[in-house]
Amino acid sequence: MKCFKNATVYVEGEGLKQTSVCFDEKIEKISRCCVSGAEEIALPEDAIVVPGFIDQHIHGAGGSDGMDGTVEDIAIIARTVAAEGTTSFLVTTMTQSKENITKAMQAVKAYREADSKEGARVVGIHLEGPFIAAAHKGAQPLEYVAKSDIEVFDEYNAASGNAIKIVSLAPETEGAEALIRHLSANKIVASVGHSGAKYADVQKAVEAGACNVTHTYNAQTPLHHREIGVVGSAMLIDELNCELIADTIHVSVPAMKLLVKNKPADKLTLITDAMRAKGIPDGVSELGGQTVYVKNGEARLADGTLAGSVLRMNRAVQNLVEKVGVPFEKAVDCATLNPAKNLGIDDEAGSIKVGKRADFTVLNSSYDVLMTVRGGEVIYKA
């Protein structure tokens, strides 16, 4: 048994409070008094214990990418993101050849079966493409864009060991509605992304079971007063959970404020959408076989197209608080409880509550990560 003694803790339903948290693999007790004999973990005075971050959209970090298709590369990503307070994540793929996507699926299956305790936990896969709109491909390779296909999806999911949790797709494209219904029936999140959809298309997709918007504002139809597109639909339709890359590069601060103002508090989810260049020095990198140039926190293709980010989740939370004006607890929810609800894992993760997994991030007053705990074990310490 371990214990954070008399610490500042963000407790579900109670907010920030001075208390002690005792835990093994799961949280056993939240009280003023520690369990007798528990190992006390010393924390500095300005430390705040919050739930472990959950990143539902991340391609890579530490020089590795989910599309590299090896257990070793997934392990590198898992260890790298632990340093930013992430305890759970979805390995995110991209539009590529069927062979390469299948290889990535198989690697995630093998990694999850090995049940590694190092680094953050892989809770599944976010299949971003290939079922997208060519005109809104963003940094995805055009030659591999494909129409929505239930049979192909099922092949990918089988190869992954049924690990796919989110599928980003363009609802206005051929076969998309049928795939959305198939995903919804199997409790997999259908996400509107890389799309030229109009409001009517999005509304139809939601009726079919779509419930998420991929990196809101990016690679999708913007808000216009005669056709509100994907962006306007994301704000208008309360059922849609909106992903947000809060790096102030992909989305401006006023645009973030607008999204926050228009979404229910539990329908905004911070993501990093990070690529392999996160956690390593600036320079030339790669995404889906394309050369990416990373400089001053920006990752772009040669033509200037944004190509994922190098954002860390702790900085995304900081930006939401300090630049957008979101209260601290609500900003933390956007990186913890909200994605847990979206993925259907909020009964075991996403908040600090007795019986849930002992997944914690310890921040200081500057939002630096002091410690990351996954399932009761320290996976990162500054």
C-alpha positions, 0 to 999 in steps of 0.5 A: 500500500502506498499513500499521498499523505495530506496532499492537495488532491482533485477528488471526484465530486469534491474538487481540490482538497487537502487529503490523503490517498491510499492505493495499491493497483486501485484507490483504496481510501481517500481520507485525512488518515493514511492506512497504517503501514502504508508507504508515504510518497513525499511531495513538495508543498505546491504539488497537486495530485490529479487523475492520470491524463488520457490521450485519445489521439496521439500518433507518436513520440520519442522518435517512434510512431504507431504506424511503425508497426512494432512493439518496440516503437509502441513501448517508446511512445508509452514511456515518452508520454508518461513524462507528460502525465499521460497514463492511458492512450490510444495508438493512433494510425493514419491513412496508409496502405492496407498492409501498413495499417494491418501491420500497425493493428497487429503490433498493438495486439501484440503489445497489449497481450504482452501486458507491459507495465512500463510507461502509459497504458495502451487502451486501444486504437484510434483509426484515423483514416483511411475513410476520409475525404480527399479534399480534407486530407490534411497531412494524410497521404492522398493515394491511400484515401479509401471509401468507408467499408465495413468489411475492411474495417472488420479486418483491421479490428480483427487484426488488432484483437478488437482494440479499435475504440475510435474511427475518424471518417468523413460522413458525407462520403460513400459507405460512411453512414453504414459504417457509422451504424456498424461502429455504433452497434459495436460500441466503437466511437464514430468520429467526424474528421477530415471531412467536407460535411455540411450540417445536414451530413453531420446531423445524419451522422449523429442520428446514425451514431456518430458522437465525436469530432476529430481535432475540431477546426482542423481538416474540416469545413469551417463555420459560415453563416449560410452553411455551418459545416463541421465546425458549426455543427460541432458547436451546435450539437451537444451530443458531439464530444469535441477533440481540441489540440490546445497548442495555440498553433492548430487552433487560436486562443479566441477559437478555443474560447469560442469552442469552450463557450459553446460545448457542455463541460463534459463534451470537450476533450484535450488531445495532443495529436502528437507525432514522432518528433515529440520529446526529441530536438527540433529538426527533420522528421516523418509522418506517413512517409512524408517529410516533416519539418519541426521548428519552435514547436510547429510540425509542418510538411514542406508545403506548410501544412500542419502535420500533427503536433509536438504538444505535451498534455500537461501544457495543453491543460496549462493553455486551457487554464492560463490562455483560455480561462477555463477553471483548473478542475474543468481543464483537468476534466478535459484531459481525464474524465471527459475522454474516459466517458467518451471511451466508456472507461470512466468506471475505472479511470478518469477521476480520483475515486475509491475503487478506480485505478490508481492512475495519477499525475502530480503537477507543480504550480508551473504545470511541470509533471513531478510524477506519473503513477499508473495502476499504483506504480510510478512510471515517471519521476522528475 
